Amino acid sequence: MFLRFTAAAAMLLVATPAFAQETRASAIAKLDAEFKATDTDGNGTLSLAEVTARMGKMSAGMKQLDPVHAKRVAGLWFQSADRNKDGKVTRDESRALMIAVFDRYDLDHDGKITPIERAKAAEAAKAGAGR
């Protein structure tokens, strides 16, 4: 299951400029901003509909995700993030997922994802998208 959702979660990690290092703190800050932007009803949780709508506005590389792909990626992310299976994702659940993905791609466990580690994350995300 882990490989199935990494494509969605890794999108935030690989969105950093190629020359920059991503730290755990910067990844969490990005995630918090995305969470706030995705929580369109302002209730502090994300619904599958909100995540799907947000994924439909995101791009992978230079192209926007098509609706079918956006729905699939949103569903995989939501299924993985909603740990207690109550049909909503809290900020804590979202952060837990990001930390798990960050730790998986932080190959030397130094709290940073280097350009080399980011390239490996992008490769893994592409491979996972084909599954």
Backbone as XML, in Angstrom:
<?xml version="1.0"?>
<chain id="A" units="angstrom">
  <residue number="1" name="MET">
    <atom name="N" x="0.822" y="-1.191" z="0.000"/>
    <atom name="CA" x="0.000" y="0.000" z="0.000"/>
    <atom name="C" x="0.868" y="1.257" z="0.000"/>
  </residue>
  <residue number="2" name="PHE">
    <atom name="N" x="2.004" y="1.214" z="0.705"/>
    <atom name="CA" x="2.842" y="2.407" z="0.816"/>
    <atom name="C" x="3.244" y="2.934" z="-0.555"/>
  </residue>
  <residue number="3" name="LEU">
    <atom name="N" x="3.643" y="2.056" z="-1.446"/>
    <atom name="CA" x="4.066" y="2.499" z="-2.777"/>
    <atom name="C" x="2.928" y="3.124" z="-3.559"/>
  </residue>
  <residue number="4" name="ARG">
    <atom name="N" x="1.696" y="2.720" z="-3.294"/>
    <atom name="CA" x="0.563" y="3.233" z="-4.057"/>
    <atom name="C" x="0.284" y="4.704" z="-3.753"/>
  </residue>
  <residue number="5" name="PHE">
    <atom name="N" x="0.535" y="5.165" z="-2.545"/>
    <atom name="CA" x="0.210" y="6.548" z="-2.238"/>
    <atom name="C" x="1.401" y="7.482" z="-2.310"/>
  </residue>
  <residue number="6" name="THR">
    <atom name="N" x="2.602" y="6.962" z="-2.492"/>
    <atom name="CA" x="3.758" y="7.835" z="-2.498"/>
    <atom name="C" x="3.741" y="8.816" z="-3.660"/>
  </residue>
  <residue number="7" name="ALA">
    <atom name="N" x="3.144" y="8.460" z="-4.770"/>
    <atom name="CA" x="3.084" y="9.383" z="-5.904"/>
    <atom name="C" x="2.360" y="10.660" z="-5.509"/>
  </residue>
  <residue number="8" name="ALA">
    <atom name="N" x="1.261" y="10.537" z="-4.795"/>
    <atom name="CA" x="0.511" y="11.718" z="-4.375"/>
    <atom name="C" x="1.252" y="12.495" z="-3.298"/>
  </residue>
  <residue number="9" name="ALA">
    <atom name="N" x="1.744" y="11.803" z="-2.306"/>
    <atom name="CA" x="2.414" y="12.480" z="-1.210"/>
    <atom name="C" x="3.747" y="13.075" z="-1.643"/>
  </residue>
  <residue number="10" name="ALA">
    <atom name="N" x="4.452" y="12.397" z="-2.538"/>
    <atom name="CA" x="5.758" y="12.877" z="-2.973"/>
    <atom name="C" x="5.661" y="14.118" z="-3.842"/>
  </residue>
  <residue number="11" name="MET">
    <atom name="N" x="4.474" y="14.419" z="-4.374"/>
    <atom name="CA" x="4.331" y="15.602" z="-5.226"/>
    <atom name="C" x="4.774" y="16.859" z="-4.485"/>
  </residue>
  <residue number="12" name="LEU">
    <atom name="N" x="4.449" y="16.982" z="-3.204"/>
    <atom name="CA" x="4.873" y="18.146" z="-2.440"/>
    <atom name="C" x="6.380" y="18.156" z="-2.240"/>
  </residue>
  <residue number="13" name="LEU">
    <atom name="N" x="6.960" y="16.982" z="-2.026"/>
    <atom name="CA" x="8.392" y="16.910" z="-1.786"/>
    <atom name="C" x="9.199" y="17.232" z="-3.032"/>
  </residue>
  <residue number="14" name="VAL">
    <atom name="N" x="8.756" y="16.768" z="-4.179"/>
    <atom name="CA" x="9.543" y="16.979" z="-5.396"/>
    <atom name="C" x="9.237" y="18.315" z="-6.055"/>
  </residue>
  <residue number="15" name="ALA">
    <atom name="N" x="8.318" y="19.093" z="-5.491"/>
    <atom name="CA" x="7.976" y="20.388" z="-6.064"/>
    <atom name="C" x="8.982" y="21.475" z="-5.709"/>
  </residue>
  <residue number="16" name="THR">
    <atom name="N" x="9.920" y="21.180" z="-4.842"/>
    <atom name="CA" x="10.956" y="22.135" z="-4.462"/>
    <atom name="C" x="11.924" y="22.302" z="-5.628"/>
  </residue>
  <residue number="17" name="PRO">
    <atom name="N" x="12.463" y="23.516" z="-5.843"/>
    <atom name="CA" x="13.448" y="23.695" z="-6.927"/>
    <atom name="C" x="14.577" y="22.670" z="-6.829"/>
  </residue>
  <residue number="18" name="ALA">
    <atom name="N" x="15.060" y="22.210" z="-7.958"/>
    <atom name="CA" x="16.025" y="21.122" z="-8.018"/>
    <atom name="C" x="17.301" y="21.388" z="-7.222"/>
  </residue>
  <residue number="19" name="PHE">
    <atom name="N" x="17.687" y="22.641" z="-7.060"/>
    <atom name="CA" x="18.932" y="22.951" z="-6.372"/>
    <atom name="C" x="18.747" y="23.067" z="-4.859"/>
  </residue>
  <residue number="20" name="ALA">
    <atom name="N" x="17.531" y="23.084" z="-4.380"/>
    <atom name="CA" x="17.260" y="23.317" z="-2.968"/>
    <atom name="C" x="17.128" y="22.015" z="-2.198"/>
  </residue>
  <residue number="21" name="GLN">
    <atom name="N" x="17.452" y="22.097" z="-0.904"/>
    <atom name="CA" x="17.213" y="20.979" z="-0.017"/>
    <atom name="C" x="15.872" y="21.189" z="0.665"/>
  </residue>
  <residue number="22" name="GLU">
    <atom name="N" x="15.115" y="20.128" z="0.782"/>
    <atom name="CA" x="13.838" y="20.168" z="1.495"/>
    <atom name="C" x="14.100" y="19.671" z="2.905"/>
  </residue>
  <residue number="23" name="THR">
    <atom name="N" x="13.709" y="20.433" z="3.895"/>
    <atom name="CA" x="13.826" y="19.972" z="5.270"/>
    <atom name="C" x="12.476" y="19.458" z="5.742"/>
  </residue>
  <residue number="24" name="ARG">
    <atom name="N" x="12.498" y="18.720" z="6.822"/>
    <atom name="CA" x="11.244" y="18.230" z="7.381"/>
    <atom name="C" x="10.338" y="19.416" z="7.720"/>
  </residue>
  <residue number="25" name="ALA">
    <atom name="N" x="10.906" y="20.462" z="8.312"/>
    <atom name="CA" x="10.111" y="21.648" z="8.685"/>
    <atom name="C" x="9.514" y="22.328" z="7.459"/>
  </residue>
  <residue number="26" name="SER">
    <atom name="N" x="10.289" y="22.461" z="6.375"/>
    <atom name="CA" x="9.753" y="23.116" z="5.179"/>
    <atom name="C" x="8.692" y="22.254" z="4.509"/>
  </residue>
  <residue number="27" name="ALA">
    <atom name="N" x="8.860" y="20.928" z="4.559"/>
    <atom name="CA" x="7.848" y="20.028" z="3.985"/>
    <atom name="C" x="6.545" y="20.136" z="4.771"/>
  </residue>
  <residue number="28" name="ILE">
    <atom name="N" x="6.635" y="20.197" z="6.087"/>
    <atom name="CA" x="5.434" y="20.324" z="6.916"/>
    <atom name="C" x="4.768" y="21.674" z="6.685"/>
  </residue>
  <residue number="29" name="ALA">
    <atom name="N" x="5.564" y="22.735" z="6.533"/>
    <atom name="CA" x="4.993" y="24.064" z="6.263"/>
    <atom name="C" x="4.240" y="24.071" z="4.933"/>
  </residue>
  <residue number="30" name="LYS">
    <atom name="N" x="4.808" y="23.446" z="3.904"/>
    <atom name="CA" x="4.121" y="23.349" z="2.611"/>
    <atom name="C" x="2.830" y="22.559" z="2.750"/>
  </residue>
  <residue number="31" name="LEU">
    <atom name="N" x="2.923" y="21.448" z="3.473"/>
    <atom name="CA" x="1.745" y="20.607" z="3.665"/>
    <atom name="C" x="0.649" y="21.375" z="4.389"/>
  </residue>
  <residue number="32" name="ASP">
    <atom name="N" x="1.014" y="22.124" z="5.423"/>
    <atom name="CA" x="0.016" y="22.908" z="6.156"/>
    <atom name="C" x="-0.655" y="23.939" z="5.255"/>
  </residue>
  <residue number="33" name="ALA">
    <atom name="N" x="0.127" y="24.566" z="4.371"/>
    <atom name="CA" x="-0.451" y="25.532" z="3.425"/>
    <atom name="C" x="-1.399" y="24.825" z="2.458"/>
  </residue>
  <residue number="34" name="GLU">
    <atom name="N" x="-0.996" y="23.650" z="1.972"/>
    <atom name="CA" x="-1.860" y="22.873" z="1.074"/>
    <atom name="C" x="-3.132" y="22.427" z="1.795"/>
  </residue>
  <residue number="35" name="PHE">
    <atom name="N" x="-2.980" y="22.008" z="3.049"/>
    <atom name="CA" x="-4.141" y="21.582" z="3.834"/>
    <atom name="C" x="-5.137" y="22.732" z="3.942"/>
  </residue>
  <residue number="36" name="LYS">
    <atom name="N" x="-4.637" y="23.907" z="4.290"/>
    <atom name="CA" x="-5.511" y="25.079" z="4.433"/>
    <atom name="C" x="-6.192" y="25.418" z="3.110"/>
  </residue>
  <residue number="37" name="ALA">
    <atom name="N" x="-5.453" y="25.367" z="2.007"/>
    <atom name="CA" x="-6.025" y="25.672" z="0.691"/>
    <atom name="C" x="-7.048" y="24.616" z="0.268"/>
  </residue>
  <residue number="38" name="THR">
    <atom name="N" x="-6.841" y="23.386" z="0.692"/>
    <atom name="CA" x="-7.733" y="22.293" z="0.314"/>
    <atom name="C" x="-9.009" y="22.285" z="1.152"/>
  </residue>
  <residue number="39" name="ASP">
    <atom name="N" x="-8.911" y="22.733" z="2.395"/>
    <atom name="CA" x="-10.051" y="22.749" z="3.318"/>
    <atom name="C" x="-10.973" y="23.922" z="2.974"/>
  </residue>
  <residue number="40" name="THR">
    <atom name="N" x="-11.688" y="23.780" z="1.883"/>
    <atom name="CA" x="-12.489" y="24.895" z="1.358"/>
    <atom name="C" x="-13.669" y="25.264" z="2.235"/>
  </residue>
  <residue number="41" name="ASP">
    <atom name="N" x="-14.161" y="24.327" z="3.048"/>
    <atom name="CA" x="-15.275" y="24.677" z="3.936"/>
    <atom name="C" x="-14.800" y="25.147" z="5.312"/>
  </residue>
  <residue number="42" name="GLY">
    <atom name="N" x="-13.487" y="25.130" z="5.532"/>
    <atom name="CA" x="-12.904" y="25.671" z="6.749"/>
    <atom name="C" x="-13.236" y="24.921" z="8.026"/>
  </residue>
  <residue number="43" name="ASN">
    <atom name="N" x="-13.585" y="23.642" z="7.918"/>
    <atom name="CA" x="-13.968" y="22.904" z="9.121"/>
    <atom name="C" x="-12.799" y="22.184" z="9.794"/>
  </residue>
  <residue number="44" name="GLY">
    <atom name="N" x="-11.587" y="22.347" z="9.268"/>
    <atom name="CA" x="-10.412" y="21.750" z="9.893"/>
    <atom name="C" x="-10.155" y="20.309" z="9.510"/>
  </residue>
  <residue number="45" name="THR">
    <atom name="N" x="-10.967" y="19.766" z="8.615"/>
    <atom name="CA" x="-10.746" y="18.414" z="8.096"/>
    <atom name="C" x="-10.918" y="18.441" z="6.583"/>
  </residue>
  <residue number="46" name="LEU">
    <atom name="N" x="-10.364" y="17.426" z="5.938"/>
    <atom name="CA" x="-10.491" y="17.314" z="4.484"/>
    <atom name="C" x="-11.421" y="16.173" z="4.138"/>
  </residue>
  <residue number="47" name="SER">
    <atom name="N" x="-12.331" y="16.430" z="3.213"/>
    <atom name="CA" x="-13.197" y="15.386" z="2.667"/>
    <atom name="C" x="-12.554" y="14.873" z="1.385"/>
  </residue>
  <residue number="48" name="LEU">
    <atom name="N" x="-13.002" y="13.719" z="0.934"/>
    <atom name="CA" x="-12.504" y="13.184" z="-0.331"/>
    <atom name="C" x="-12.825" y="14.142" z="-1.469"/>
  </residue>
  <residue number="49" name="ALA">
    <atom name="N" x="-13.983" y="14.779" z="-1.435"/>
    <atom name="CA" x="-14.359" y="15.732" z="-2.486"/>
    <atom name="C" x="-13.400" y="16.921" z="-2.512"/>
  </residue>
  <residue number="50" name="GLU">
    <atom name="N" x="-13.011" y="17.425" z="-1.343"/>
    <atom name="CA" x="-12.072" y="18.556" z="-1.293"/>
    <atom name="C" x="-10.707" y="18.150" z="-1.836"/>
  </residue>
  <residue number="51" name="VAL">
    <atom name="N" x="-10.244" y="16.973" z="-1.462"/>
    <atom name="CA" x="-8.935" y="16.497" z="-1.931"/>
    <atom name="C" x="-8.966" y="16.275" z="-3.438"/>
  </residue>
  <residue number="52" name="THR">
    <atom name="N" x="-10.047" y="15.695" z="-3.937"/>
    <atom name="CA" x="-10.172" y="15.455" z="-5.373"/>
    <atom name="C" x="-10.177" y="16.776" z="-6.142"/>
  </residue>
  <residue number="53" name="ALA">
    <atom name="N" x="-10.919" y="17.752" z="-5.644"/>
    <atom name="CA" x="-10.961" y="19.066" z="-6.307"/>
    <atom name="C" x="-9.583" y="19.713" z="-6.323"/>
  </residue>
  <residue number="54" name="ARG">
    <atom name="N" x="-8.855" y="19.631" z="-5.220"/>
    <atom name="CA" x="-7.519" y="20.227" z="-5.144"/>
    <atom name="C" x="-6.557" y="19.503" z="-6.077"/>
  </residue>
  <residue number="55" name="MET">
    <atom name="N" x="-6.603" y="18.183" z="-6.100"/>
    <atom name="CA" x="-5.723" y="17.414" z="-6.997"/>
    <atom name="C" x="-5.992" y="17.788" z="-8.456"/>
  </residue>
  <residue number="56" name="GLY">
    <atom name="N" x="-7.245" y="18.085" z="-8.767"/>
    <atom name="CA" x="-7.587" y="18.485" z="-10.126"/>
    <atom name="C" x="-6.971" y="19.809" z="-10.535"/>
  </residue>
  <residue number="57" name="LYS">
    <atom name="N" x="-6.559" y="20.603" z="-9.555"/>
    <atom name="CA" x="-5.926" y="21.899" z="-9.834"/>
    <atom name="C" x="-4.406" y="21.816" z="-9.818"/>
  </residue>
  <residue number="58" name="MET">
    <atom name="N" x="-3.866" y="20.684" z="-9.343"/>
    <atom name="CA" x="-2.415" y="20.532" z="-9.254"/>
    <atom name="C" x="-1.860" y="20.048" z="-10.585"/>
  </residue>
  <residue number="59" name="SER">
    <atom name="N" x="-0.570" y="20.228" z="-10.744"/>
    <atom name="CA" x="0.062" y="19.737" z="-11.961"/>
    <atom name="C" x="1.177" y="18.770" z="-11.599"/>
  </residue>
  <residue number="60" name="ALA">
    <atom name="N" x="1.455" y="17.885" z="-12.506"/>
    <atom name="CA" x="2.559" y="16.940" z="-12.382"/>
    <atom name="C" x="3.565" y="17.347" z="-13.443"/>
  </residue>
  <residue number="61" name="GLY">
    <atom name="N" x="4.663" y="17.917" z="-13.008"/>
    <atom name="CA" x="5.621" y="18.434" z="-13.980"/>
    <atom name="C" x="5.048" y="19.686" z="-14.620"/>
  </residue>
  <residue number="62" name="MET">
    <atom name="N" x="4.921" y="19.680" z="-15.922"/>
    <atom name="CA" x="4.442" y="20.850" z="-16.646"/>
    <atom name="C" x="2.981" y="20.744" z="-17.063"/>
  </residue>
  <residue number="63" name="LYS">
    <atom name="N" x="2.323" y="19.606" z="-16.762"/>
    <atom name="CA" x="0.946" y="19.472" z="-17.204"/>
    <atom name="C" x="0.007" y="19.245" z="-16.016"/>
  </residue>
  <residue number="64" name="GLN">
    <atom name="N" x="-1.208" y="19.713" z="-16.176"/>
    <atom name="CA" x="-2.220" y="19.542" z="-15.144"/>
    <atom name="C" x="-2.721" y="18.099" z="-15.170"/>
  </residue>
  <residue number="65" name="LEU">
    <atom name="N" x="-3.036" y="17.581" z="-13.989"/>
    <atom name="CA" x="-3.569" y="16.216" z="-13.919"/>
    <atom name="C" x="-4.933" y="16.164" z="-14.590"/>
  </residue>
  <residue number="66" name="ASP">
    <atom name="N" x="-5.165" y="15.116" z="-15.376"/>
    <atom name="CA" x="-6.484" y="14.949" z="-15.975"/>
    <atom name="C" x="-7.448" y="14.504" z="-14.869"/>
  </residue>
  <residue number="67" name="PRO">
    <atom name="N" x="-8.760" y="14.730" z="-15.050"/>
    <atom name="CA" x="-9.727" y="14.424" z="-13.982"/>
    <atom name="C" x="-9.701" y="12.979" z="-13.489"/>
  </residue>
  <residue number="68" name="VAL">
    <atom name="N" x="-9.506" y="12.030" z="-14.373"/>
    <atom name="CA" x="-9.476" y="10.629" z="-13.971"/>
    <atom name="C" x="-8.262" y="10.355" z="-13.091"/>
  </residue>
  <residue number="69" name="HIS">
    <atom name="N" x="-7.102" y="10.852" z="-13.507"/>
    <atom name="CA" x="-5.869" y="10.654" z="-12.741"/>
    <atom name="C" x="-5.960" y="11.392" z="-11.407"/>
  </residue>
  <residue number="70" name="ALA">
    <atom name="N" x="-6.486" y="12.606" z="-11.426"/>
    <atom name="CA" x="-6.622" y="13.385" z="-10.184"/>
    <atom name="C" x="-7.507" y="12.648" z="-9.184"/>
  </residue>
  <residue number="71" name="LYS">
    <atom name="N" x="-8.605" y="12.066" z="-9.666"/>
    <atom name="CA" x="-9.512" y="11.331" z="-8.788"/>
    <atom name="C" x="-8.823" y="10.094" z="-8.216"/>
  </residue>
  <residue number="72" name="ARG">
    <atom name="N" x="-8.076" y="9.397" z="-9.041"/>
    <atom name="CA" x="-7.366" y="8.191" z="-8.594"/>
    <atom name="C" x="-6.309" y="8.539" z="-7.549"/>
  </residue>
  <residue number="73" name="VAL">
    <atom name="N" x="-5.490" y="9.545" z="-7.827"/>
    <atom name="CA" x="-4.435" y="9.948" z="-6.891"/>
    <atom name="C" x="-5.051" y="10.458" z="-5.585"/>
  </residue>
  <residue number="74" name="ALA">
    <atom name="N" x="-6.109" y="11.246" z="-5.684"/>
    <atom name="CA" x="-6.783" y="11.754" z="-4.489"/>
    <atom name="C" x="-7.321" y="10.597" z="-3.648"/>
  </residue>
  <residue number="75" name="GLY">
    <atom name="N" x="-7.912" y="9.614" z="-4.297"/>
    <atom name="CA" x="-8.449" y="8.463" z="-3.583"/>
    <atom name="C" x="-7.369" y="7.673" z="-2.861"/>
  </residue>
  <residue number="76" name="LEU">
    <atom name="N" x="-6.249" y="7.459" z="-3.522"/>
    <atom name="CA" x="-5.141" y="6.734" z="-2.904"/>
    <atom name="C" x="-4.592" y="7.506" z="-1.709"/>
  </residue>
  <residue number="77" name="TRP">
    <atom name="N" x="-4.396" y="8.816" z="-1.908"/>
    <atom name="CA" x="-3.883" y="9.641" z="-0.813"/>
    <atom name="C" x="-4.860" y="9.626" z="0.358"/>
  </residue>
  <residue number="78" name="PHE">
    <atom name="N" x="-6.135" y="9.823" z="0.063"/>
    <atom name="CA" x="-7.143" y="9.898" z="1.112"/>
    <atom name="C" x="-7.218" y="8.580" z="1.887"/>
  </residue>
  <residue number="79" name="GLN">
    <atom name="N" x="-7.219" y="7.479" z="1.173"/>
    <atom name="CA" x="-7.290" y="6.165" z="1.802"/>
    <atom name="C" x="-6.109" y="5.958" z="2.754"/>
  </residue>
  <residue number="80" name="SER">
    <atom name="N" x="-4.939" y="6.411" z="2.355"/>
    <atom name="CA" x="-3.749" y="6.264" z="3.188"/>
    <atom name="C" x="-3.737" y="7.244" z="4.352"/>
  </residue>
  <residue number="81" name="ALA">
    <atom name="N" x="-4.204" y="8.449" z="4.130"/>
    <atom name="CA" x="-4.151" y="9.485" z="5.167"/>
    <atom name="C" x="-5.218" y="9.297" z="6.238"/>
  </residue>
  <residue number="82" name="ASP">
    <atom name="N" x="-6.385" y="8.810" z="5.862"/>
    <atom name="CA" x="-7.504" y="8.661" z="6.805"/>
    <atom name="C" x="-7.274" y="7.416" z="7.666"/>
  </residue>
  <residue number="83" name="ARG">
    <atom name="N" x="-6.388" y="7.551" z="8.628"/>
    <atom name="CA" x="-5.953" y="6.407" z="9.431"/>
    <atom name="C" x="-7.075" y="5.769" z="10.240"/>
  </residue>
  <residue number="84" name="ASN">
    <atom name="N" x="-7.990" y="6.573" z="10.766"/>
    <atom name="CA" x="-9.058" y="5.994" z="11.590"/>
    <atom name="C" x="-10.307" y="5.670" z="10.768"/>
  </residue>
  <residue number="85" name="LYS">
    <atom name="N" x="-10.231" y="5.868" z="9.462"/>
    <atom name="CA" x="-11.294" y="5.507" z="8.516"/>
    <atom name="C" x="-12.649" y="6.112" z="8.881"/>
  </residue>
  <residue number="86" name="ASP">
    <atom name="N" x="-12.628" y="7.400" z="9.269"/>
    <atom name="CA" x="-13.880" y="8.083" z="9.606"/>
    <atom name="C" x="-14.405" y="8.949" z="8.465"/>
  </residue>
  <residue number="87" name="GLY">
    <atom name="N" x="-13.770" y="8.864" z="7.301"/>
    <atom name="CA" x="-14.246" y="9.607" z="6.140"/>
    <atom name="C" x="-13.770" y="11.037" z="6.063"/>
  </residue>
  <residue number="88" name="LYS">
    <atom name="N" x="-12.805" y="11.406" z="6.902"/>
    <atom name="CA" x="-12.217" y="12.746" z="6.852"/>
    <atom name="C" x="-10.757" y="12.653" z="7.282"/>
  </residue>
  <residue number="89" name="VAL">
    <atom name="N" x="-9.965" y="13.613" z="6.824"/>
    <atom name="CA" x="-8.549" y="13.640" z="7.149"/>
    <atom name="C" x="-8.273" y="14.895" z="7.962"/>
  </residue>
  <residue number="90" name="THR">
    <atom name="N" x="-7.708" y="14.702" z="9.148"/>
    <atom name="CA" x="-7.336" y="15.827" z="9.998"/>
    <atom name="C" x="-5.936" y="16.310" z="9.619"/>
  </residue>
  <residue number="91" name="ARG">
    <atom name="N" x="-5.567" y="17.464" z="10.131"/>
    <atom name="CA" x="-4.217" y="17.984" z="9.901"/>
    <atom name="C" x="-3.183" y="16.992" z="10.462"/>
  </residue>
  <residue number="92" name="ASP">
    <atom name="N" x="-3.455" y="16.407" z="11.629"/>
    <atom name="CA" x="-2.512" y="15.451" z="12.215"/>
    <atom name="C" x="-2.365" y="14.203" z="11.351"/>
  </residue>
  <residue number="93" name="GLU">
    <atom name="N" x="-3.455" y="13.708" z="10.804"/>
    <atom name="CA" x="-3.372" y="12.544" z="9.917"/>
    <atom name="C" x="-2.573" y="12.898" z="8.663"/>
  </residue>
  <residue number="94" name="SER">
    <atom name="N" x="-2.813" y="14.081" z="8.126"/>
    <atom name="CA" x="-2.102" y="14.534" z="6.934"/>
    <atom name="C" x="-0.606" y="14.659" z="7.217"/>
  </residue>
  <residue number="95" name="ARG">
    <atom name="N" x="-0.278" y="15.237" z="8.375"/>
    <atom name="CA" x="1.133" y="15.378" z="8.749"/>
    <atom name="C" x="1.800" y="14.024" z="8.950"/>
  </residue>
  <residue number="96" name="ALA">
    <atom name="N" x="1.100" y="13.089" z="9.572"/>
    <atom name="CA" x="1.677" y="11.770" z="9.808"/>
    <atom name="C" x="2.051" y="11.098" z="8.487"/>
  </residue>
  <residue number="97" name="LEU">
    <atom name="N" x="1.187" y="11.247" z="7.497"/>
    <atom name="CA" x="1.479" y="10.677" z="6.187"/>
    <atom name="C" x="2.692" y="11.359" z="5.561"/>
  </residue>
  <residue number="98" name="MET">
    <atom name="N" x="2.743" y="12.692" z="5.629"/>
    <atom name="CA" x="3.879" y="13.413" z="5.043"/>
    <atom name="C" x="5.183" y="13.027" z="5.732"/>
  </residue>
  <residue number="99" name="ILE">
    <atom name="N" x="5.157" y="12.893" z="7.035"/>
    <atom name="CA" x="6.370" y="12.527" z="7.763"/>
    <atom name="C" x="6.829" y="11.133" z="7.352"/>
  </residue>
  <residue number="100" name="ALA">
    <atom name="N" x="5.896" y="10.200" z="7.192"/>
    <atom name="CA" x="6.259" y="8.851" z="6.754"/>
    <atom name="C" x="6.900" y="8.872" z="5.369"/>
  </residue>
  <residue number="101" name="VAL">
    <atom name="N" x="6.336" y="9.657" z="4.467"/>
    <atom name="CA" x="6.898" y="9.761" z="3.117"/>
    <atom name="C" x="8.251" y="10.464" z="3.164"/>
  </residue>
  <residue number="102" name="PHE">
    <atom name="N" x="8.330" y="11.548" z="3.923"/>
    <atom name="CA" x="9.595" y="12.280" z="4.048"/>
    <atom name="C" x="10.682" y="11.338" z="4.556"/>
  </residue>
  <residue number="103" name="ASP">
    <atom name="N" x="10.380" y="10.606" z="5.607"/>
    <atom name="CA" x="11.374" y="9.704" z="6.193"/>
    <atom name="C" x="11.797" y="8.615" z="5.211"/>
  </residue>
  <residue number="104" name="ARG">
    <atom name="N" x="10.874" y="8.174" z="4.390"/>
    <atom name="CA" x="11.214" y="7.148" z="3.396"/>
    <atom name="C" x="12.202" y="7.694" z="2.352"/>
  </residue>
  <residue number="105" name="TYR">
    <atom name="N" x="12.048" y="8.954" z="1.964"/>
    <atom name="CA" x="12.913" y="9.529" z="0.935"/>
    <atom name="C" x="14.160" y="10.201" z="1.483"/>
  </residue>
  <residue number="106" name="ASP">
    <atom name="N" x="14.203" y="10.429" z="2.779"/>
    <atom name="CA" x="15.405" y="10.968" z="3.425"/>
    <atom name="C" x="16.349" y="9.795" z="3.657"/>
  </residue>
  <residue number="107" name="LEU">
    <atom name="N" x="17.024" y="9.396" z="2.605"/>
    <atom name="CA" x="17.786" y="8.150" z="2.598"/>
    <atom name="C" x="18.885" y="8.101" z="3.648"/>
  </residue>
  <residue number="108" name="ASP">
    <atom name="N" x="19.522" y="9.233" z="3.944"/>
    <atom name="CA" x="20.586" y="9.225" z="4.951"/>
    <atom name="C" x="20.082" y="9.683" z="6.324"/>
  </residue>
  <residue number="109" name="HIS">
    <atom name="N" x="18.782" y="9.917" z="6.436"/>
    <atom name="CA" x="18.113" y="10.258" z="7.704"/>
    <atom name="C" x="18.748" y="11.453" z="8.416"/>
  </residue>
  <residue number="110" name="ASP">
    <atom name="N" x="19.056" y="12.494" z="7.613"/>
    <atom name="CA" x="19.638" y="13.701" z="8.198"/>
    <atom name="C" x="18.627" y="14.842" z="8.333"/>
  </residue>
  <residue number="111" name="GLY">
    <atom name="N" x="17.350" y="14.558" z="8.079"/>
    <atom name="CA" x="16.310" y="15.590" z="8.216"/>
    <atom name="C" x="16.174" y="16.480" z="6.998"/>
  </residue>
  <residue number="112" name="LYS">
    <atom name="N" x="16.882" y="16.136" z="5.914"/>
    <atom name="CA" x="16.830" y="16.918" z="4.678"/>
    <atom name="C" x="16.718" y="15.971" z="3.491"/>
  </residue>
  <residue number="113" name="ILE">
    <atom name="N" x="16.029" y="16.441" z="2.471"/>
    <atom name="CA" x="15.999" y="15.699" z="1.205"/>
    <atom name="C" x="16.819" y="16.506" z="0.210"/>
  </residue>
  <residue number="114" name="THR">
    <atom name="N" x="17.906" y="15.914" z="-0.211"/>
    <atom name="CA" x="18.829" y="16.570" z="-1.133"/>
    <atom name="C" x="18.314" y="16.441" z="-2.558"/>
  </residue>
  <residue number="115" name="PRO">
    <atom name="N" x="18.909" y="17.171" z="-3.493"/>
    <atom name="CA" x="18.507" y="17.010" z="-4.897"/>
    <atom name="C" x="18.615" y="15.557" z="-5.384"/>
  </residue>
  <residue number="116" name="ILE">
    <atom name="N" x="19.617" y="14.832" z="-4.935"/>
    <atom name="CA" x="19.767" y="13.430" z="-5.347"/>
    <atom name="C" x="18.637" y="12.588" z="-4.759"/>
  </residue>
  <residue number="117" name="GLU">
    <atom name="N" x="18.349" y="12.800" z="-3.485"/>
    <atom name="CA" x="17.252" y="12.064" z="-2.853"/>
    <atom name="C" x="15.912" y="12.429" z="-3.499"/>
  </residue>
  <residue number="118" name="ARG">
    <atom name="N" x="15.750" y="13.706" z="-3.871"/>
    <atom name="CA" x="14.520" y="14.160" z="-4.532"/>
    <atom name="C" x="14.362" y="13.482" z="-5.894"/>
  </residue>
  <residue number="119" name="ALA">
    <atom name="N" x="15.453" y="13.346" z="-6.619"/>
    <atom name="CA" x="15.396" y="12.677" z="-7.920"/>
    <atom name="C" x="14.982" y="11.216" z="-7.748"/>
  </residue>
  <residue number="120" name="LYS">
    <atom name="N" x="15.495" y="10.567" z="-6.722"/>
    <atom name="CA" x="15.096" y="9.184" z="-6.452"/>
    <atom name="C" x="13.625" y="9.115" z="-6.052"/>
  </residue>
  <residue number="121" name="ALA">
    <atom name="N" x="13.138" y="10.116" z="-5.298"/>
    <atom name="CA" x="11.719" y="10.173" z="-4.921"/>
    <atom name="C" x="10.849" y="10.330" z="-6.161"/>
  </residue>
  <residue number="122" name="ALA">
    <atom name="N" x="11.278" y="11.195" z="-7.093"/>
    <atom name="CA" x="10.515" y="11.399" z="-8.328"/>
    <atom name="C" x="10.474" y="10.111" z="-9.152"/>
  </residue>
  <residue number="123" name="GLU">
    <atom name="N" x="11.597" y="9.405" z="-9.214"/>
    <atom name="CA" x="11.635" y="8.132" z="-9.930"/>
    <atom name="C" x="10.697" y="7.123" z="-9.291"/>
  </residue>
  <residue number="124" name="ALA">
    <atom name="N" x="10.712" y="7.052" z="-7.970"/>
    <atom name="CA" x="9.819" y="6.120" z="-7.261"/>
    <atom name="C" x="8.360" y="6.495" z="-7.458"/>
  </residue>
  <residue number="125" name="ALA">
    <atom name="N" x="8.062" y="7.797" z="-7.470"/>
    <atom name="CA" x="6.692" y="8.246" z="-7.677"/>
    <atom name="C" x="6.205" y="7.861" z="-9.072"/>
  </residue>
  <residue number="126" name="LYS">
    <atom name="N" x="7.083" y="8.027" z="-10.074"/>
    <atom name="CA" x="6.717" y="7.630" z="-11.440"/>
    <atom name="C" x="6.484" y="6.132" z="-11.517"/>
  </residue>
  <residue number="127" name="ALA">
    <atom name="N" x="7.353" y="5.369" z="-10.887"/>
    <atom name="CA" x="7.205" y="3.906" z="-10.900"/>
    <atom name="C" x="5.920" y="3.509" z="-10.185"/>
  </residue>
  <residue number="128" name="GLY">
    <atom name="N" x="5.608" y="4.176" z="-9.077"/>
    <atom name="CA" x="4.397" y="3.881" z="-8.317"/>
    <atom name="C" x="3.152" y="4.255" z="-9.067"/>
  </residue>
  <residue number="129" name="ALA">
    <atom name="N" x="3.208" y="5.304" z="-9.890"/>
    <atom name="CA" x="2.046" y="5.744" z="-10.665"/>
    <atom name="C" x="1.649" y="4.710" z="-11.708"/>
  </residue>
  <residue number="130" name="GLY">
    <atom name="N" x="2.602" y="3.912" z="-12.135"/>
    <atom name="CA" x="2.324" y="2.892" z="-13.146"/>
    <atom name="C" x="1.721" y="1.625" z="-12.563"/>
  </residue>
  <residue number="131" name="ARG">
    <atom name="N" x="1.619" y="1.558" z="-11.246"/>
    <atom name="CA" x="1.092" y="0.340" z="-10.586"/>
    <atom name="C" x="-0.382" y="0.360" z="-10.498"/>
  </residue>
</chain>
